[in-house]
């Protein structure tokens, strides 16, 4: 898509964005700078009223809007004018919580951290070395974020868990040797073993089942990276409570590829091509998905 068209769509989206009545989020307009952070119900940008020119038939506009999520999935790492940001006050919670999650993860170990419940995360902030105990205000923020409707900041996927305190039973999962990850004993483990047998030993498990605390940590790290832009964060990672990793989906990669396994580079590997040829590729987030999530060739649906 040409840059001009891309800009046209993103401004068009801003003209129709309809978020209202939420307490933790607000629209952020780049031309207004951070002044909008003060007002959680920031008004629509005045410039948007001139976007729809009289020469554009209505049908065209509707078609353009239908492409909305596909464009966002494709340009997931770009900023859009209707992206939703956390207020400065709430963003401080993100910064503090990320530090606590990192310390607890180091303390319990990466493998165990995948299965940790939110209640246990709270408890471990008391005992992990140099970690400040969780505060009541941080708990409230986590609850608020978990129960907030992520569709309001642009994530279109379904909820996969409904309670912040839900946990994964150890009896339901098996540790996959050398991976540091767990898979559900039934379909997930069977599927992974079958895929590995067919594709070969160079295919590895890069992420298995993830509890709510783990998804929280990943999402907050992403929100830190995007400086509080929740829409942008949710274009590359499901918010806590919306991840299919909680139900059994998993990620695969190629041995020795490191973080490149979570890049489009994976789609170029022989391992990925084998997966396609063998008919294993049942991708949850396809190239043109309408869920507003980037293309994830490494994520296998169970
Ligand atoms: Zn995944």
Boltz pocket constraint, residues with backbone or C-beta under 6 A from the ligand:
constraints:
  - pocket:
      binder: B
      contacts: [[A, 207], [A, 245], [A, 249], [A, 250], [A, 251], [A, 296], [A, 298], [A, 299], [A, 300]]
      max_distance: 6.0
